[in-house]
Amino acid sequence: MPGMDAVKTLGLFIATALAEIIGCYLPYLWLKQGKSASNLDRTPFQSCAGDET
């Protein structure tokens, strides 16, 4: 169905937009709380794996 492609595209667009907004807002909150910026470059996977380098 041609209409389903538009729905999938719109859904992916909305999901991507939300991820980008959250990805920019969370570091802002982190820095606003006065925490170190050096920890912002860590990926969530490193944090979940317990890699404390």
Distance bins in CASP14 RR format, pairs under 12 A and 6 or more apart:
PFRMAT RR
TARGET T0000
AUTHOR 0000-0000-0000
RMODE 2
METHOD distances of the structure
MODEL  1
1 7 0 0 0 0 1 0 0 0 0 0 0
1 8 0 0 0 0 0 1 0 0 0 0 0
2 8 0 0 0 0 0 1 0 0 0 0 0
2 9 0 0 0 0 0 1 0 0 0 0 0
3 9 0 0 0 0 1 0 0 0 0 0 0
3 10 0 0 0 0 0 1 0 0 0 0 0
4 10 0 0 0 0 0 1 0 0 0 0 0
4 11 0 0 0 0 0 1 0 0 0 0 0
5 11 0 0 0 0 0 1 0 0 0 0 0
5 12 0 0 0 0 0 1 0 0 0 0 0
6 12 0 0 0 0 0 1 0 0 0 0 0
6 13 0 0 0 0 0 1 0 0 0 0 0
7 13 0 0 0 0 0 1 0 0 0 0 0
7 14 0 0 0 0 0 1 0 0 0 0 0
8 14 0 0 0 0 0 1 0 0 0 0 0
8 15 0 0 0 0 0 1 0 0 0 0 0
9 15 0 0 0 0 0 1 0 0 0 0 0
9 16 0 0 0 0 0 1 0 0 0 0 0
10 16 0 0 0 0 0 1 0 0 0 0 0
10 17 0 0 0 0 0 1 0 0 0 0 0
11 17 0 0 0 0 1 0 0 0 0 0 0
11 18 0 0 0 0 0 1 0 0 0 0 0
11 19 0 0 0 0 0 1 0 0 0 0 0
12 18 0 0 0 0 0 1 0 0 0 0 0
12 19 0 0 0 0 0 1 0 0 0 0 0
13 19 0 0 0 0 0 1 0 0 0 0 0
13 20 0 0 0 0 0 1 0 0 0 0 0
14 20 0 0 0 0 0 1 0 0 0 0 0
14 21 0 0 0 0 0 1 0 0 0 0 0
15 21 0 0 0 0 0 1 0 0 0 0 0
15 22 0 0 0 0 0 1 0 0 0 0 0
16 22 0 0 0 0 0 1 0 0 0 0 0
16 23 0 0 0 0 0 1 0 0 0 0 0
17 23 0 0 0 0 0 1 0 0 0 0 0
17 24 0 0 0 0 0 1 0 0 0 0 0
18 24 0 0 0 0 0 1 0 0 0 0 0
18 25 0 0 0 0 0 1 0 0 0 0 0
19 25 0 0 0 0 0 1 0 0 0 0 0
19 26 0 0 0 0 0 1 0 0 0 0 0
19 44 0 0 0 0 0 1 0 0 0 0 0
20 26 0 0 0 0 0 1 0 0 0 0 0
21 27 0 0 0 0 0 1 0 0 0 0 0
21 28 0 0 0 0 0 1 0 0 0 0 0
22 28 0 0 0 0 0 1 0 0 0 0 0
22 29 0 0 0 0 0 1 0 0 0 0 0
22 44 0 0 0 0 0 1 0 0 0 0 0
23 29 0 0 0 0 0 1 0 0 0 0 0
23 30 0 0 0 0 0 1 0 0 0 0 0
23 40 0 0 0 0 0 1 0 0 0 0 0
23 44 0 0 0 0 0 1 0 0 0 0 0
24 30 0 0 0 0 0 1 0 0 0 0 0
24 31 0 0 0 0 0 1 0 0 0 0 0
24 40 0 0 0 0 0 1 0 0 0 0 0
25 31 0 0 0 0 0 1 0 0 0 0 0
25 32 0 0 0 0 0 1 0 0 0 0 0
26 32 0 0 0 0 0 1 0 0 0 0 0
26 33 0 0 0 0 0 1 0 0 0 0 0
26 35 0 0 0 0 0 1 0 0 0 0 0
26 40 0 0 0 0 1 0 0 0 0 0 0
26 44 0 0 0 0 0 1 0 0 0 0 0
27 33 0 0 0 0 0 1 0 0 0 0 0
27 34 0 0 0 0 0 1 0 0 0 0 0
27 35 0 0 0 0 1 0 0 0 0 0 0
27 36 0 0 0 0 0 1 0 0 0 0 0
27 37 0 0 0 0 1 0 0 0 0 0 0
27 39 0 0 0 0 1 0 0 0 0 0 0
27 40 1 0 1 0 0 0 0 0 0 0 0
27 41 0 0 0 0 1 0 0 0 0 0 0
27 42 0 0 0 0 0 1 0 0 0 0 0
28 34 0 0 0 0 0 1 0 0 0 0 0
28 35 0 0 0 0 0 1 0 0 0 0 0
28 37 0 0 0 0 0 1 0 0 0 0 0
28 40 0 0 0 0 0 1 0 0 0 0 0
29 35 0 0 0 0 1 0 0 0 0 0 0
29 40 0 0 0 0 0 1 0 0 0 0 0
30 36 0 0 0 0 1 0 0 0 0 0 0
30 37 0 0 0 0 1 0 0 0 0 0 0
30 38 0 0 0 0 0 1 0 0 0 0 0
30 39 1 0 0 1 0 0 0 0 0 0 0
30 40 1 0 0 1 0 0 0 0 0 0 0
30 41 0 0 0 0 0 1 0 0 0 0 0
30 42 0 0 0 0 0 1 0 0 0 0 0
31 37 1 0 0 1 0 0 0 0 0 0 0
31 38 0 0 0 0 0 1 0 0 0 0 0
31 39 0 0 0 0 0 1 0 0 0 0 0
31 40 1 0 0 1 0 0 0 0 0 0 0
33 39 0 0 0 0 0 1 0 0 0 0 0
33 40 0 0 0 0 0 1 0 0 0 0 0
34 40 0 0 0 0 0 1 0 0 0 0 0
36 42 0 0 0 0 0 1 0 0 0 0 0
38 53 0 0 0 0 0 1 0 0 0 0 0
39 46 0 0 0 0 0 1 0 0 0 0 0
39 47 0 0 0 0 1 0 0 0 0 0 0
39 52 0 0 0 0 0 1 0 0 0 0 0
39 53 0 0 0 0 0 1 0 0 0 0 0
40 46 0 0 0 0 0 1 0 0 0 0 0
40 47 0 0 0 0 0 1 0 0 0 0 0
41 47 0 0 0 0 0 1 0 0 0 0 0
41 53 0 0 0 0 0 1 0 0 0 0 0
42 48 0 0 0 0 0 1 0 0 0 0 0
42 49 0 0 0 0 0 1 0 0 0 0 0
42 50 0 0 0 0 0 1 0 0 0 0 0
42 51 0 0 0 0 1 0 0 0 0 0 0
42 52 0 0 0 0 1 0 0 0 0 0 0
42 53 0 0 0 0 1 0 0 0 0 0 0
43 49 0 0 0 0 1 0 0 0 0 0 0
43 50 0 0 0 0 0 1 0 0 0 0 0
43 51 0 0 0 0 1 0 0 0 0 0 0
44 50 0 0 0 0 0 1 0 0 0 0 0
44 51 0 0 0 0 0 1 0 0 0 0 0
45 51 0 0 0 0 1 0 0 0 0 0 0
46 52 0 0 0 0 1 0 0 0 0 0 0
46 53 1 0 0 1 0 0 0 0 0 0 0
47 53 0 0 0 0 0 1 0 0 0 0 0
END
